[in-house]
């Protein structure tokens, strides 16, 4: 059995490889090579660490594999110098059930989330998009900057976040420009990435330029949303999974409950666009939104690619099991 800790995952899964893996996996998901099961969110009580269980079954490439990610969300981890998201990704043989690999979930999650946004940007943003607004200053801000540089090589980043110290440090590391407000950050943006823990909208429709593309990443809870009703109702709205969006997507569920949008407002899954099963952007001036809830298909594809690369390069530890 192969074990890949966080450093080994980072070495085995360069961002370009992860982007390629997400593009292929989401298309394969749309054409039936993955079976996605509902995410289980377990709450031990107020203030306790949350646990999520994310299973999927893959037959992509003719190999049968079960994948399970257990992800723990500890909101106080920043004070401990740790990422809020912890856990492991398990890969099991789909024929025998044997455990094949254990991978650090923190690095898998950080990379596959940003890589998926990069795929969505390449697929849905208008041609010539260059200015990218990054709203948020956490791990995802850093990985999104790295990922988006692969699909917009000449990207100019404008950064905003509530923590001034973190914002200045992110600007120093990335070379991005600091904005004094979310409105200023998105004013001239061709692509906006919302990467915050906000439960209330942080972007207004009137702030956005025509033809903007938004990657809405920060929330995966029906009680939280980063985008308001007006943006959702006006946009061509895409999701990673309709079934997961139907139970977790606050951006869709809240305006649906108020009658602002209908039950079929999501135009398509991103994988359906990638597989040629559904059109994406319809015009240069259309506002497009990709709502990234994060699905186990992405974890499985990232883990499979990391294990392949690690095996080829002699990375990680092998133990008898």
C-alpha positions as CSV (number, residue, x, y, z in Angstrom):
1,X,0.0,0.0,0.0
2,X,1.3,3.5,-0.9
3,X,1.2,6.3,1.6
4,X,1.5,9.9,0.4
5,X,1.8,12.6,3.0
6,X,1.1,16.3,2.2
7,X,4.7,16.9,0.8
8,X,4.5,13.8,-1.3
9,X,1.1,14.7,-2.8
10,X,2.5,18.1,-3.7
11,X,5.5,16.6,-5.4
12,X,3.4,13.9,-7.2
13,X,0.6,16.2,-8.4
14,X,1.9,19.3,-10.2
15,X,-0.9,21.8,-10.9
16,X,-0.7,21.2,-14.7
17,X,-1.3,17.5,-14.1
18,X,-4.1,18.2,-11.7
19,X,-5.8,20.5,-14.2
20,X,-5.5,17.8,-16.9
21,X,-6.9,15.2,-14.5
22,X,-9.9,17.4,-13.5
23,X,-10.7,18.1,-17.2
24,X,-10.7,14.4,-18.0
25,X,-12.6,13.3,-14.9
26,X,-15.4,15.8,-15.1
27,X,-16.0,14.8,-18.8
28,X,-15.9,11.1,-17.8
29,X,-18.4,11.8,-15.0
30,X,-20.8,13.3,-17.5
31,X,-20.5,10.2,-19.7
32,X,-21.0,7.7,-16.9
33,X,-17.5,6.5,-15.9
34,X,-18.0,7.7,-12.3
35,X,-20.8,7.0,-9.8
36,X,-21.2,9.8,-7.3
37,X,-22.8,9.2,-3.9
38,X,-24.2,11.8,-1.6
39,X,-21.8,13.6,0.7
40,X,-22.4,12.9,4.4
41,X,-21.9,15.8,6.7
42,X,-21.6,14.8,10.3
43,X,-22.0,17.4,13.1
44,X,-21.0,16.4,16.7
45,X,-22.5,19.6,18.1
46,X,-21.9,23.4,18.3
47,X,-18.3,24.3,18.1
48,X,-17.1,20.8,17.3
49,X,-15.0,19.7,14.4
50,X,-17.2,18.7,11.4
51,X,-16.7,15.5,9.4
52,X,-17.6,15.0,5.8
53,X,-17.5,11.6,4.0
54,X,-17.3,11.8,0.2
55,X,-17.5,8.4,-1.7
56,X,-17.4,7.7,-5.4
57,X,-16.9,4.6,-7.6
58,X,-14.7,4.9,-10.7
59,X,-14.5,2.8,-13.9
60,X,-12.6,5.5,-15.8
61,X,-9.9,4.0,-18.0
62,X,-11.3,0.5,-17.5
63,X,-10.0,0.2,-13.9
64,X,-12.5,-0.2,-11.1
65,X,-11.7,1.8,-7.9
66,X,-13.6,2.9,-4.8
67,X,-12.5,6.3,-3.4
68,X,-13.5,7.8,0.0
69,X,-12.3,11.1,1.3
70,X,-12.9,11.9,4.9
71,X,-12.5,15.6,5.4
72,X,-12.5,17.3,8.8
73,X,-13.3,21.0,9.1
74,X,-11.7,22.7,12.1
75,X,-12.5,26.4,11.9
76,X,-10.0,27.4,14.7
77,X,-7.0,25.8,13.0
78,X,-5.7,29.1,11.7
79,X,-4.8,29.9,15.3
80,X,-2.8,26.7,15.4
81,X,-1.0,27.3,12.2
82,X,-2.9,24.5,10.4
83,X,-5.2,24.4,7.4
84,X,-8.9,24.3,8.3
85,X,-9.4,21.2,6.2
86,X,-7.8,17.9,7.3
87,X,-8.3,14.2,6.5
88,X,-7.3,11.4,4.2
89,X,-8.2,10.1,0.8
90,X,-8.5,6.3,0.5
91,X,-8.2,4.4,-2.8
92,X,-9.5,0.8,-2.8
93,X,-9.4,-1.8,-5.5
94,X,-12.8,-2.0,-7.0
95,X,-12.6,-5.8,-7.6
96,X,-11.0,-7.0,-4.4
97,X,-11.7,-4.2,-2.0
98,X,-8.1,-4.1,-1.0
99,X,-6.7,-0.7,0.2
100,X,-4.3,0.5,-2.4
101,X,-3.3,4.0,-1.2
102,X,-3.8,6.6,1.5
103,X,-3.2,10.3,0.6
104,X,-3.3,13.5,2.6
105,X,-6.6,15.1,1.9
106,X,-5.6,18.7,2.7
107,X,-3.2,18.9,-0.3
108,X,-5.6,16.9,-2.6
109,X,-8.5,19.3,-1.7
110,X,-6.4,22.4,-2.2
111,X,-5.1,21.4,-5.6
112,X,-8.2,19.8,-7.1
113,X,-10.4,22.7,-6.1
114,X,-8.2,25.3,-7.8
115,X,-7.6,23.0,-10.8
116,X,-11.4,22.6,-11.3
117,X,-11.8,26.4,-11.2
118,X,-9.0,26.7,-13.8
119,X,-10.9,24.2,-16.1
120,X,-14.1,26.1,-15.6
121,X,-12.4,29.4,-16.5
122,X,-10.8,27.9,-19.6
123,X,-14.2,26.5,-20.6
124,X,-16.6,29.3,-19.7
125,X,-14.7,32.6,-19.5
126,X,-14.8,34.8,-22.6
127,X,-11.8,34.6,-25.0
128,X,-9.1,37.2,-24.1
129,X,-10.0,37.2,-20.4
130,X,-7.0,38.6,-18.4
131,X,-7.8,40.4,-15.2
132,X,-8.6,38.1,-12.3
133,X,-10.1,39.1,-9.0
134,X,-9.3,36.9,-6.0
135,X,-11.6,37.4,-3.1
136,X,-10.1,35.7,0.0
137,X,-6.7,35.2,1.4
138,X,-6.6,31.6,2.5
139,X,-5.1,28.4,1.0
140,X,-7.5,28.5,-1.9
141,X,-6.4,32.0,-2.9
142,X,-2.8,30.8,-3.3
143,X,-3.7,27.6,-5.2
144,X,-6.2,29.5,-7.4
145,X,-3.5,32.0,-8.4
146,X,-1.2,29.1,-9.3
147,X,-3.9,27.2,-11.2
148,X,-5.3,30.2,-13.2
149,X,-1.8,31.1,-14.4
150,X,-1.8,27.8,-16.3
151,X,-5.0,28.8,-18.3
152,X,-4.4,32.6,-18.4
153,X,-0.6,32.9,-18.7
154,X,-0.6,36.7,-18.7
155,X,-3.2,37.0,-15.9
156,X,-3.2,40.2,-13.8
157,X,-4.4,39.5,-10.3
158,X,-6.3,41.9,-8.1
159,X,-6.6,40.8,-4.5
160,X,-9.0,41.5,-1.7
161,X,-9.6,40.0,1.8
162,X,-10.8,41.0,5.2
163,X,-7.4,40.4,6.8
164,X,-5.1,43.2,5.8
165,X,-2.0,41.3,7.0
166,X,-2.9,38.2,5.0
167,X,-3.8,40.3,2.0
168,X,-0.4,42.1,2.0
169,X,1.4,38.8,2.4
170,X,-0.5,37.2,-0.5
171,X,0.3,40.2,-2.7
172,X,3.9,39.9,-1.8
173,X,4.0,36.2,-2.7
174,X,1.9,36.4,-5.8
175,X,2.8,39.8,-7.3
176,X,-0.9,40.7,-7.3
177,X,-2.3,44.2,-6.7
178,X,-4.2,45.0,-3.5
179,X,-7.7,46.4,-3.7
180,X,-9.3,48.3,-0.8
181,X,-12.7,46.7,-1.3
182,X,-14.4,43.8,-3.0
183,X,-16.1,46.3,-5.3
184,X,-12.8,47.7,-6.3
185,X,-11.3,44.3,-6.8
186,X,-14.0,43.1,-9.3
187,X,-14.6,46.4,-11.1
188,X,-12.4,45.6,-14.1
189,X,-12.2,41.8,-13.6
190,X,-12.8,39.4,-16.5
191,X,-12.7,36.5,-14.0
192,X,-13.8,36.6,-10.3
193,X,-13.0,33.9,-7.8
194,X,-14.9,34.0,-4.5
195,X,-12.9,32.0,-2.0
196,X,-14.3,33.2,1.4
197,X,-16.1,31.7,4.4
198,X,-18.9,34.3,4.1
199,X,-22.5,33.3,4.7
200,X,-23.8,36.4,3.0
201,X,-23.2,37.7,-0.5
202,X,-19.9,39.6,-1.0
203,X,-20.4,40.7,-4.6
204,X,-23.1,42.8,-6.2
205,X,-24.4,42.5,-9.8
206,X,-23.8,46.2,-10.4
207,X,-20.1,45.9,-9.7
208,X,-19.4,43.4,-12.5
209,X,-18.4,44.3,-16.0
210,X,-20.3,42.6,-18.9
211,X,-19.1,39.2,-19.8
212,X,-17.5,38.4,-16.5
213,X,-17.0,34.8,-15.4
214,X,-17.3,33.9,-11.7
215,X,-15.9,30.8,-9.9
216,X,-18.0,30.7,-6.7
217,X,-16.0,28.4,-4.4
218,X,-16.2,29.4,-0.8
219,X,-19.5,27.8,0.5
220,X,-21.0,24.3,0.3
221,X,-23.9,24.8,2.6
222,X,-27.5,25.6,1.8
223,X,-27.4,28.3,4.6
224,X,-24.4,30.1,3.1
225,X,-23.7,31.9,-0.2
226,X,-21.2,34.3,-1.6
227,X,-23.5,35.5,-4.5
228,X,-26.8,37.3,-4.3
229,X,-30.1,36.5,-6.0
230,X,-29.6,39.1,-8.7
231,X,-26.3,37.6,-9.9
232,X,-27.6,34.0,-9.8
233,X,-30.9,35.0,-11.6
234,X,-29.0,37.0,-14.3
235,X,-26.2,34.5,-15.0
236,X,-25.7,31.4,-17.0
237,X,-25.2,29.1,-14.0
238,X,-23.1,25.9,-14.1
239,X,-22.4,23.4,-11.4
240,X,-20.1,20.5,-10.8
241,X,-23.0,18.1,-9.8
242,X,-26.7,18.8,-10.1
243,X,-27.4,16.2,-7.4
244,X,-25.0,17.8,-4.9
245,X,-26.2,21.3,-5.8
246,X,-29.8,20.2,-5.0
247,X,-29.0,19.7,-1.3
248,X,-26.0,21.9,-0.7
249,X,-25.9,25.0,-3.0
250,X,-27.1,28.0,-1.1
251,X,-26.6,30.2,-4.2
252,X,-29.4,28.2,-5.9
253,X,-31.5,26.9,-3.0
254,X,-32.1,30.3,-1.3
255,X,-33.4,32.2,-4.4
256,X,-35.4,29.0,-5.4
257,X,-37.2,29.1,-2.0
258,X,-38.0,32.8,-2.6
259,X,-39.3,32.1,-6.2
260,X,-36.6,34.2,-7.8
261,X,-35.4,31.3,-10.0
262,X,-36.9,28.0,-11.1
263,X,-35.8,24.5,-10.2
264,X,-34.0,24.1,-13.6
265,X,-32.0,27.3,-13.3
266,X,-28.6,25.5,-13.5
267,X,-27.8,25.4,-17.2
268,X,-25.5,22.3,-17.1
269,X,-22.8,20.5,-15.2
270,X,-19.3,21.6,-16.2
271,X,-18.5,18.0,-17.3
272,X,-21.4,18.1,-19.7
273,X,-19.9,21.2,-21.4
274,X,-16.5,19.5,-21.5
275,X,-18.0,16.3,-23.0
276,X,-19.8,18.3,-25.7
277,X,-23.2,17.4,-24.3
278,X,-24.3,20.9,-23.6
279,X,-23.2,24.4,-24.8
280,X,-21.4,26.7,-22.4
281,X,-21.2,30.5,-22.8
282,X,-23.6,31.8,-25.4
283,X,-22.2,35.4,-26.0
284,X,-19.2,37.5,-25.1
285,X,-21.4,39.7,-22.8
286,X,-23.0,36.9,-20.9
287,X,-22.4,36.6,-17.2
288,X,-21.3,33.0,-16.4
289,X,-21.0,31.4,-13.0
290,X,-19.5,28.1,-12.1
291,X,-20.5,27.0,-8.6
292,X,-17.9,24.7,-7.2
293,X,-19.2,22.5,-4.4
294,X,-16.3,20.1,-4.7
295,X,-17.2,16.5,-5.5
296,X,-15.6,13.1,-4.7
297,X,-15.0,12.6,-8.5
298,X,-12.4,15.3,-8.3
299,X,-10.8,13.8,-5.2
300,X,-10.6,10.4,-6.9
301,X,-9.1,11.7,-10.1
302,X,-6.5,13.8,-8.2
303,X,-5.6,10.8,-6.0
304,X,-5.4,8.4,-9.0
305,X,-3.1,10.8,-10.9
306,X,-1.0,11.4,-7.8
307,X,-0.5,7.7,-7.2
308,X,0.4,7.1,-10.8
309,X,3.0,9.9,-10.7
310,X,4.3,8.8,-7.3
311,X,4.8,5.2,-8.5
312,X,6.6,6.4,-11.7
313,X,8.9,8.7,-9.7
314,X,9.4,6.6,-6.6
315,X,7.7,9.0,-4.2
316,X,5.9,8.2,-0.9
317,X,6.1,5.2,1.4
318,X,5.1,1.6,0.7
319,X,4.0,-0.6,3.6
320,X,2.6,-4.1,3.9
321,X,-1.0,-4.1,4.8
